[in-house]
């Protein structure tokens, strides 16, 4: 009788083949290559699934600008929150472009991330009879009626990032301008993988609100980690609601670090809560923790310059967004057809390109606090 072949060699061969396949899959994504490619074209879709138009497609001729100047129009900027560098750069870009168009900015408001305050802000600025409102809704549902009222009064609405529920582009508002928020989430994931060398346990601090762009970031980060980096495991998640986002970030990270002693990294939805995560990491003695985030704020920029806890981030281009929003407001005044959704490409930032990135984002040289921290 023929002797049966022991199954062990066959099993080992199958195991080895599976292991090689898994290893190839795990190493199939090169973070550096992925980060270079993502800057070529935005990955985000608009609030209603629109494909993004390029900001380079938005322009006004000298003759159109002269027509706008003759209107002597007024504009109001109604912010959700102005306590960060992103908001201030948006406003700076808007004011600079409005000045070139002869448009007077009559109000800049800050809702402190409170929908009821933003509704009151809209009522207040409407009393000044602006022809233009540029705004980012704190909540797409509870602010919708106030924006609809402004539209019905003939005000040309241009939105940043998010749009109120029920409003239609080309009918109720001119356009919405955004960074590539999905792309920036992808950037932060690839940077996390790069600095963890493709392995580790991480936590996620997300924005616990019905806010379109922060949801895009969260989904993009998770999807990229789970699809491209099987050896990086998301073991903890915590939402934050504000308005004390730095404090919320501190509490969320403290809880994660207490429950997960082997945590290697934390992704944070934007830079202000990331400052709280930095504080929690230092208190816990986690000096080797890798933090990635989105938005190039001053404090996280200094941390990157010092080669500290924040290793990299995906940056928006808020000044350029503001310029584009102002131009689109001009489209509204002229009745010129406008793209429904405009997106600016993501910008990966690490210590290697920090100084150049700051100038690209804010259109000014980096402050001394960043330059000195690079030494």
Order of alpha helices (4+ residues) and beta strands (2+ residues): alpha-alpha-alpha-beta-alpha-beta-alpha-beta-alpha-beta-beta-alpha-beta-alpha-beta-alpha-beta-alpha-beta-alpha-beta-alpha-beta-beta-alpha-alpha
